[in-house]
Amino acid sequence: MGLIMEKYKSEIQDGMQIDWDVPIEMDDGVVLRCDVYRPVGEGKYPVVMSYGPYAKWLHLKDGYPNQWKVLTEKFPESLAGSTCKYMNWELVDPERWVPDGYAIVRVDSRGAGRSPGYMEVWSPRETKDFHDCIEWAGTQDWSNGKVGLNGISYFGMNQWFVASSQPSHLAAMCVWEGAADLYRDLSHHGGILCLFANTWYTDTVMLRQHGQGNRDWRSRINGEWVSGPDTLTEETLAGNRTNFGQDLLDHPLIDDYWKERMPDYSKINVPLLSAGNWGGVGLHPRGNFEGYLESASDQKWLEVHGLDHFTHFYTDYGVDLQKKFFGHFLKEENTGWDDQPKVSLHIRHPGEKFVVRSENEWPLERTKWTKYYLNSSNTTLSVGEEGKESNLEYEALGDGLTFMTDVLQEDTEITGPVASKLFISSETEDADIFLILRIFTADMKEITFQGSNDPNTPVGMGWLRASHRKLDTEKSEIYRPYHTHDEKQLLTPGEIYELDVEIWPTSIVVPKGHRVGLSVRGRDYVYPGFEQPEMPVSGRIYSGVGPFKHDHKVDRPAEIFGKKVKVHTGPNHPSHILLPIIPN
């Protein structure tokens, strides 16, 4: 990186020294832009950095009005002690951090916001840029040389990648609801293309591309255009970014494209706090668990909470946890972090009730792994195998089949990864399997939960395209099958195949008198009572899976994935679900 002598605006505002649009030159000559919020006066401070495409000058209220409404109305504590003028989506509020002696650095990623260049999200180029930004921050005269990474979602996901590159000034990382495996967590659930990634890119990232100019917002902070001073033509903008949606279609298997976008957990050796959300099935929590388990660091902690995707990051609980972590590792303060449990779980109960519990490991050592067998003769789930061979057929695009336990005789906690083994046959050369773990009252009313992205989220979900059934035997566990996704193994119509399906980790205490259900179907879950609204909410229709839908016509042609599928059960085909039962 070369030395840039370019001047930038620096001023004291709201008790902070703020440097606007500070240039950071990359190794190829592209100049990225960052803002630095730090205490007034001379001093060296630990850095909390973020790097991402959401435009550092875009106010949270402008870009995400519905989320702003949730914070202001339901969690006013998240706004206390701040003018809120510097609040940015999924990032720390400088006014709540700078007074504690931190320098907050926000970098607009290459091609986004105030930073020019070719936009390619989660690319090796981005990781290299992020690495160099960390090294830059660690050598500034206001820095104590220790850089911590913090932020939600994108600002957490890219931490896994950059930590793999081992920047010398990286001292700690807090991944708050951040996926890790772009293929398995984000783009292709069980090998099935998820629409979210392309929708997110089109509706969020492209709107913040550098060069949107007067098409985008003016900053509430300084009145400048948040996506650069120039307004470029649509043709020029298209030439300055990757076609991410097409990239996803062009790479349906894990090939070199995906391999160079995977973190190397063996090289992640800095202190790590991985904070997940039970209700985030469809994007983040799998990465939080896998990243925690696989990272090489001998100083790592797991925290799992509930509620919306973003709320706890801003609440007093979330901010206190983050400061406790960073105060220990960036400032060497006695914050009490030495007493932090390795695993802290907000155990979920119906009615959005959570009970915080400390644990020593994940999955929990005392787990009683219990098989509940599918019984085709009466659509039940039972701990005993069905006595005879049987099968049930369903229309792939219909409601599928739901298997139920008897009424539970005592409160039963299910906390951990979930897996299912199914024996299926298809009318066609392939089949998409959608599994939904559900809870019902005694009178058969389903209990759903406030998920991170949908107010009617089921207890758990998993997916598998039958042609992607090949397992990585070294990485697979009985409770977490791991698929290679490196080749298609098509089906012979009518033949029976064994499938191991990963259902993402979950937690629920099922009350006495309730039932546990498992639905097997060929399309996304829709919660009971859902009615198609006249107008979308926040541009999307929430039917139980939030924006994480799987109905791309190219990826899922009806002539292959819209036919009949059979589930086979019995002594020779012991289809079952493996539940992590936690003893009382």
C-alpha positions in Angstrom: 0.0 0.0 0.0 1.3 3.4 -0.9 1.2 6.5 1.3 -1.6 8.9 0.3 -1.0 12.5 1.2 -4.6 13.5 0.3 -6.4 15.7 2.8 -9.7 14.7 4.3 -12.2 16.4 6.6 -11.6 16.0 10.3 -13.8 17.7 12.9 -15.0 17.4 16.5 -18.6 16.6 16.6 -20.8 15.2 19.5 -17.8 14.7 21.7 -15.9 12.7 19.1 -13.0 13.4 16.7 -14.4 12.3 13.3 -12.3 11.8 10.2 -14.5 11.6 7.1 -13.7 9.6 3.9 -10.1 8.7 5.0 -8.3 7.1 2.0 -6.8 3.7 2.2 -4.8 2.6 -0.9 -4.9 -1.0 -1.8 -2.0 -2.9 -3.5 -3.6 -2.5 -6.9 -3.9 1.3 -6.5 -7.7 1.4 -5.8 -8.4 3.8 -2.9 -11.1 2.7 -0.4 -12.8 5.2 2.0 -13.3 4.9 5.7 -14.6 7.0 8.6 -12.8 7.1 11.9 -14.6 8.0 15.1 -12.3 8.3 18.1 -11.9 10.2 21.4 -10.9 13.9 21.2 -7.3 14.6 21.9 -4.0 12.7 21.7 -4.0 9.0 22.5 -3.7 5.5 21.2 -6.9 3.5 21.2 -8.0 0.0 20.3 -9.9 -0.3 17.0 -13.3 -1.8 16.3 -13.5 -2.2 12.6 -16.1 -3.1 10.0 -15.9 -3.6 6.2 -18.9 -4.0 4.0 -21.2 -2.8 1.2 -24.1 -1.0 2.9 -22.7 2.6 2.7 -21.2 4.0 5.9 -23.1 7.3 5.5 -26.5 5.7 5.1 -28.6 6.2 8.3 -30.3 3.1 9.7 -33.7 4.8 9.6 -33.3 5.7 5.9 -32.1 2.4 4.7 -34.1 0.1 7.0 -37.2 1.9 8.3 -39.0 -1.2 9.5 -36.0 -2.3 11.6 -35.6 1.2 12.9 -39.3 1.1 14.0 -38.7 -2.1 15.9 -35.7 -0.7 17.7 -37.4 2.6 18.7 -40.7 1.1 19.7 -39.7 -2.3 21.3 -36.1 -1.7 22.4 -35.7 2.0 23.3 -32.7 1.1 25.5 -30.7 0.6 22.2 -31.0 4.3 21.5 -30.3 5.6 25.0 -27.3 7.9 25.5 -26.9 8.7 21.8 -28.1 11.3 19.4 -28.5 8.3 17.0 -27.3 10.3 14.0 -24.4 8.0 13.4 -26.4 4.7 13.6 -25.7 2.5 10.6 -27.3 -0.8 9.7 -25.7 -3.8 11.6 -22.9 -1.8 13.1 -22.0 -0.4 16.5 -23.1 3.1 17.4 -20.0 5.2 17.8 -21.6 7.4 20.4 -21.9 4.3 22.7 -18.3 3.1 22.1 -16.0 6.1 21.6 -16.6 7.4 25.2 -15.3 4.0 26.4 -12.0 4.7 24.6 -12.4 2.9 21.3 -11.7 4.1 17.8 -14.5 3.0 15.5 -13.5 2.5 11.8 -16.1 1.9 9.1 -14.8 1.0 5.7 -17.0 1.0 2.6 -16.0 -2.1 0.7 -14.6 -2.0 -2.9 -17.3 -0.7 -5.3 -19.8 0.2 -2.6 -20.7 3.5 -0.9 -17.9 6.0 -1.1 -15.3 3.4 -2.3 -14.7 3.0 -6.1 -13.8 -0.2 -7.8 -15.3 -3.4 -9.1 -17.9 -4.8 -6.7 -17.7 -8.5 -6.1 -19.1 -9.5 -2.7 -17.2 -12.1 -0.6 -14.6 -12.4 -3.3 -10.9 -13.1 -2.6 -10.3 -9.5 -3.7 -12.5 -8.3 -0.9 -10.8 -10.5 1.7 -7.4 -9.1 0.6 -8.8 -5.5 0.9 -10.2 -6.2 4.3 -6.9 -7.7 5.4 -5.0 -4.6 4.3 -7.5 -2.3 6.0 -6.9 -4.1 9.3 -3.1 -3.7 8.9 -3.6 0.0 8.0 -5.7 0.6 11.1 -3.2 -1.2 13.3 -0.4 1.3 12.3 -2.1 4.6 12.6 -0.9 7.1 15.2 -4.3 7.0 17.0 -4.2 3.2 17.2 -2.8 1.0 20.0 -2.1 -1.7 17.3 -5.0 -4.0 18.3 -7.9 -4.3 15.9 -11.1 -6.0 16.7 -13.8 -6.9 14.2 -17.5 -6.5 15.0 -20.8 -6.4 13.2 -23.9 -8.3 12.2 -24.5 -10.6 9.1 -22.2 -9.4 6.3 -20.0 -7.7 8.8 -19.7 -11.0 10.6 -19.5 -13.3 7.7 -16.5 -11.7 6.1 -14.7 -12.0 9.4 -14.3 -15.7 9.0 -12.5 -15.2 5.7 -10.2 -12.3 6.7 -9.3 -14.1 9.9 -8.1 -17.0 7.8 -5.6 -14.6 6.2 -4.1 -13.9 9.7 -3.6 -10.1 9.6 -0.9 -9.3 12.2 -2.9 -6.6 13.9 -6.1 -8.6 14.3 -6.6 -9.2 18.0 -10.2 -10.3 18.4 -13.3 -11.0 16.4 -17.0 -10.9 17.3 -19.2 -12.7 14.6 -22.7 -11.7 15.4 -25.1 -13.8 13.4 -22.7 -14.5 10.7 -22.8 -17.5 8.2 -19.5 -19.0 7.3 -20.0 -21.5 4.4 -21.4 -19.4 1.5 -22.6 -22.5 -0.3 -24.2 -24.5 2.5 -25.4 -21.6 4.7 -26.4 -19.0 2.1 -26.8 -20.0 -1.5 -27.6 -23.7 -1.8 -29.4 -25.3 1.2 -28.7 -29.0 0.9 -27.9 -28.3 -2.7 -31.1 -26.4 -3.4 -30.8 -22.9 -4.6 -32.1 -20.3 -2.2 -33.5 -17.1 -3.7 -32.4 -14.8 -0.9 -28.8 -14.2 -2.0 -29.7 -12.8 -5.3 -32.7 -10.8 -3.9 -30.4 -9.4 -1.2 -27.8 -8.4 -3.8 -30.3 -6.8 -6.1 -32.4 -5.0 -3.6 -29.7 -4.0 -1.1 -26.2 -4.1 -2.3 -26.7 -2.8 -5.9 -28.6 0.1 -4.5 -25.5 1.1 -2.5 -23.0 0.7 -5.4 -20.4 3.4 -5.8 -21.7 5.7 -8.5 -25.4 5.6 -7.7 -24.9 9.3 -6.7 -28.1 11.2 -6.7 -30.2 8.1 -7.1 -29.3 7.2 -3.5 -29.7 9.0 -0.2 -28.0 12.1 1.0 -26.3 11.5 4.3 -28.1 12.8 7.5 -24.6 13.5 8.9 -23.1 15.7 6.3 -25.5 16.1 3.4 -23.3 14.3 0.9 -24.4 11.5 -1.4 -23.9 8.2 0.5 -22.9 6.3 -2.7 -20.4 8.7 -4.1 -20.4 12.2 -5.5 -20.8 11.1 -9.2 -23.9 9.6 -10.8 -22.8 7.0 -13.3 -24.9 5.5 -16.0 -26.7 2.2 -15.4 -24.5 0.6 -18.1 -21.3 1.8 -16.4 -22.6 0.5 -13.0 -23.4 -2.9 -14.5 -19.8 -3.1 -15.9 -18.4 -2.3 -12.4 -20.0 -5.3 -10.6 -20.4 -9.0 -10.8 -23.7 -10.6 -11.8 -24.0 -12.4 -8.4 -27.3 -14.1 -9.3 -25.9 -15.6 -12.4 -22.8 -16.7 -10.5 -25.0 -18.7 -8.2 -26.8 -20.4 -11.1 -23.5 -21.1 -12.8 -22.0 -22.9 -9.8 -24.6 -25.4 -8.6 -21.9 -27.6 -7.1 -18.9 -26.8 -4.9 -16.2 -26.1 -7.4 -13.2 -23.7 -7.4 -15.5 -20.7 -7.3 -16.8 -21.8 -3.9 -13.6 -23.2 -2.6 -11.8 -19.9 -2.9 -14.7 -18.4 -0.9 -14.5 -20.8 2.0 -12.7 -19.9 5.3 -9.8 -22.0 6.4 -10.8 -22.6 10.0 -7.4 -24.0 10.8 -5.9 -20.5 10.4 -8.3 -18.7 12.6 -6.4 -18.4 15.8 -7.5 -15.1 17.4 -9.9 -14.8 20.3 -13.4 -15.4 18.9 -17.0 -14.7 20.2 -19.5 -16.4 17.9 -23.1 -15.1 18.6 -25.9 -16.9 16.9 -29.7 -16.9 16.8 -31.9 -19.9 17.1 -34.5 -18.3 14.8 -32.1 -17.6 12.0 -32.5 -20.8 10.1 -32.0 -20.1 6.4 -28.8 -18.1 6.7 -26.7 -17.5 9.8 -26.8 -19.9 12.7 -25.2 -22.9 11.1 -22.1 -20.8 10.4 -22.0 -19.5 14.0 -21.9 -23.1 15.3 -19.6 -24.5 12.6 -17.2 -21.6 12.9 -17.1 -21.9 16.7 -16.4 -25.7 16.5 -13.9 -25.7 13.7 -11.8 -22.5 14.4 -8.3 -23.3 15.7 -8.4 -20.6 18.3 -8.0 -21.9 21.9 -9.8 -18.8 23.1 -13.3 -19.0 21.7 -16.8 -18.6 23.0 -20.3 -19.4 21.8 -23.4 -17.4 22.6 -26.9 -18.2 21.2 -30.0 -15.9 21.6 -33.4 -15.4 20.1 -35.6 -12.6 18.8 -35.1 -10.6 15.6 -31.9 -10.8 13.6 -30.6 -7.4 14.8 -32.2 -6.4 18.1 -29.8 -8.0 20.7 -26.8 -6.5 19.0 -28.1 -3.1 20.0 -29.7 -3.9 23.4 -27.9 -3.3 26.6 -27.4 -7.1 26.9 -25.7 -7.3 23.5 -23.6 -4.1 23.9 -22.4 -5.1 27.4 -21.4 -8.6 26.1 -19.4 -7.1 23.2 -17.7 -4.5 25.4 -16.9 -7.2 28.0 -15.2 -9.2 25.3 -13.3 -6.4 23.5 -12.4 -4.7 26.8 -10.6 -7.9 27.8 -8.8 -8.6 24.6 -8.2 -5.1 23.1 -7.7 -3.0 26.3 -6.5 -5.7 28.7 -9.1 -4.6 31.2 -10.5 -6.7 34.0 -14.0 -6.9 32.5 -14.9 -10.3 34.1 -14.5 -12.1 30.8 -12.3 -14.7 32.5 -15.6 -15.9 34.1 -17.5 -16.0 30.8 -18.8 -19.5 30.2 -17.5 -21.1 27.0 -21.1 -21.6 25.9 -24.0 -19.4 26.8 -27.4 -20.5 25.6 -30.7 -18.7 25.8 -32.9 -21.8 26.1 -36.2 -21.2 24.2 -39.7 -21.8 25.6 -43.0 -21.2 24.0 -44.2 -17.6 24.3 -40.9 -16.1 23.4 -39.5 -16.9 26.8 -35.7 -17.5 27.1 -33.8 -18.8 30.1 -30.0 -18.1 30.0 -27.9 -21.1 30.8 -24.1 -21.7 31.0 -22.5 -24.7 29.4 -19.0 -26.0 28.8 -19.2 -27.4 25.3 -21.3 -27.8 22.1 -23.1 -30.1 21.5 -23.9 -30.7 25.1 -22.0 -33.7 26.5 -25.0 -34.9 28.5 -27.2 -35.1 25.4 -29.4 -38.2 25.0 -29.4 -38.7 21.3 -32.8 -40.2 20.7 -34.2 -41.8 17.5 -37.9 -41.2 16.7 -38.9 -43.5 13.9 -41.4 -42.6 11.2 -44.4 -44.9 11.1 -46.2 -44.9 7.7 -49.2 -46.9 9.0 -50.4 -44.2 11.3 -48.0 -41.2 10.6 -46.5 -41.3 14.0 -43.1 -40.7 15.5 -42.1 -43.2 18.1 -39.0 -44.5 19.8 -39.8 -48.0 18.7 -39.3 -49.1 15.0 -42.3 -49.9 12.8 -42.8 -53.6 12.7 -43.5 -54.0 9.0 -42.4 -52.5 5.8 -44.6 -49.7 4.6 -44.5 -46.4 2.6 -46.5 -43.2 2.1 -46.6 -41.2 -1.1 -47.0 -37.4 -1.3 -47.2 -34.8 -4.0 -43.9 -32.9 -3.9 -45.4 -29.5 -4.3 -48.3 -30.2 -1.9 -48.4 -30.2 1.9 -46.4 -33.4 2.2 -46.5 -35.7 5.2 -46.4 -34.9 8.9 -45.5 -37.5 11.5 -46.3 -36.9 15.2 -45.3 -38.1 18.6 -47.8 -39.0 21.2 -48.6 -36.3 23.7 -45.5 -35.8 25.8 -45.8 -36.9 29.4 -43.2 -34.4 30.8 -41.5 -31.2 29.7 -38.9 -32.2 27.1 -35.9 -30.1 26.1 -34.5 -30.4 22.6 -31.2 -28.5 22.3 -28.6 -29.2 19.7 -28.0 -30.3 16.1 -30.7 -32.4 14.6 -30.4 -35.0 11.8 -32.8 -37.3 9.9 -32.3 -40.5 7.9 -34.9 -41.0 5.3 -35.5 -43.7 2.7 -37.2 -42.3 -0.3 -38.1 -43.1 -3.9 -39.1 -40.6 -6.6 -41.1 -40.7 -9.8 -38.2 -38.8 -11.4 -34.5 -38.7 -11.5 -34.3 -36.4 -8.5 -36.2 -35.0 -5.5 -35.9 -32.1 -3.1 -36.5 -32.9 0.5 -37.7 -30.2 2.9 -37.9 -31.2 6.6 -39.7 -29.1 9.2 -39.4 -29.8 12.9 -42.6 -28.6 14.5 -44.3 -28.3 17.9 -48.1 -28.7 18.4 -50.4 -28.2 21.4 -52.6 -31.1 22.5 -55.4 -29.8 20.3 -53.0 -29.7 17.3 -52.4 -26.0 17.1 -48.8 -25.3 15.9 -46.6 -23.1 18.0 -44.3 -20.9 15.9 -41.7 -18.4 17.1 -40.3 -15.0 16.3 -37.5 -15.9 14.1 -34.6 -13.6 13.1 -36.4 -12.8 9.8 -40.0 -14.1 10.1 -42.5 -13.8 13.0 -43.9 -17.3 12.4 -40.8 -19.5 12.3 -41.0 -23.3 13.1 -38.6 -24.9 15.5 -36.2 -26.2 12.9 -35.7 -26.8 9.2 -33.4 -28.8 6.9 -33.0 -29.5 3.2 -31.5 -32.0 0.8 -31.5 -32.5 -2.9 -31.5 -36.3 -3.3 -28.9 -36.2 -6.0 -26.6 -34.4 -3.5 -26.8 -37.2 -0.9 -23.1 -38.1 -1.1 -21.5 -37.7 2.3 -18.1 -36.6 3.4 -17.5 -39.5 5.8 -14.6 -37.8 7.6 -16.6 -34.6 8.5 -20.0 -36.2 9.1 -21.3 -36.9 12.6 -24.3 -39.0 13.5 -26.0 -35.7 14.5 -24.7 -33.6 11.6 -24.3 -35.2 8.2 -21.9 -33.3 6.0 -22.5 -33.5 2.2 -19.7 -32.9 -0.3 -21.9 -31.3 -3.0 -19.2 -32.0 -5.5 -21.2 -34.2 -7.9 -24.8 -35.1 -8.8 -25.9 -38.7 -8.3 -29.2 -38.9 -10.1 -31.9 -41.3 -9.1 -33.4 -44.2 -10.9 -37.2 -43.6 -10.7 -38.9 -46.0 -8.3 -35.7 -47.2 -6.6 -35.2 -46.6 -2.9 -32.4 -44.4 -1.7 -31.0 -43.6 1.7 -30.7 -39.9 2.6 -29.1 -38.2 5.6 -30.5 -34.8 6.1 -29.0 -32.0 8.3 -31.5 -30.0 10.3 -29.9 -26.9 11.7 -29.3 -26.6 15.4 -32.2 -25.6 17.6 -33.4 -25.2 21.1 -36.9 -25.6 22.6 -38.4 -26.9 25.8 -41.5 -28.7 24.7 -44.2 -28.5 27.5 -45.9 -31.5 28.9 -49.0 -32.3 26.9 -47.6 -31.1 23.6 -46.4 -33.1 20.5 -43.3 -33.0 18.3 -43.9 -33.2 14.6 -41.8 -33.8 11.5 -43.0 -32.7 8.1 -41.6 -34.1 4.9 -42.4 -32.2 1.8 -41.0 -31.0 -1.5 -41.5 -27.2 -1.0 -41.0 -24.5 1.5 -42.8 -24.5 4.8 -45.9 -22.3 5.2 -47.3 -21.8 8.7 -50.9 -22.8 9.4 -53.3 -19.9 8.9 -51.0 -18.0 6.5 -53.0 -15.8 4.2 -51.5 -14.1 1.1 -51.4 -10.4 1.9 -52.5 -7.8 -0.6 -49.2 -5.9 0.0 -45.8 -7.4 0.9 -44.2 -6.5 4.2 -40.9 -4.7 3.7 -41.1 -5.8 0.1 -41.4 -9.5 1.0 -44.2 -11.9 1.9 -43.5 -13.7 5.1 -45.0 -17.2 5.2 -42.8 -18.9 7.8 -39.4 -18.9 6.1 -38.8 -15.2 5.7 -36.9 -14.4 2.6 -35.2 -17.8 2.4 -37.3 -19.4 -0.3 -36.4 -22.1 -2.8 -38.6 -21.9 -5.9 -36.3 -20.8 -8.7 -37.8 -22.3 -11.9 -34.4 -23.0 -13.5 -33.0 -24.7 -10.4 -36.3 -26.5 -9.7 -38.1 -27.4 -12.9 -41.6 -28.8 -12.1 -41.2 -31.8 -14.4 -38.4 -33.1 -12.1 -39.2 -31.7 -8.6 -42.9 -31.4 -8.9 -43.9 -35.1 -9.0 -44.6 -37.8 -6.4 -42.2 -39.0 -3.8 -42.5 -42.0 -1.4 -41.2 -42.2 2.1 -40.3 -45.8 3.1 -40.4 -47.1 6.6 -40.0 -50.3 8.5 -37.3 -52.7 9.7 -35.4 -52.6 6.4 -35.9 -48.8 5.9 -35.7 -47.3 9.4 -36.5 -43.7 8.5 -36.1 -41.6 11.6 -35.2 -38.2 13.1 -32.4 -38.0 15.7 -33.3 -35.5 18.4 -30.9 -34.0 21.0 -32.9 -34.6 24.2 -31.4 -32.9 27.3 -32.1 -34.7 30.5 -33.8 -32.7 33.3 
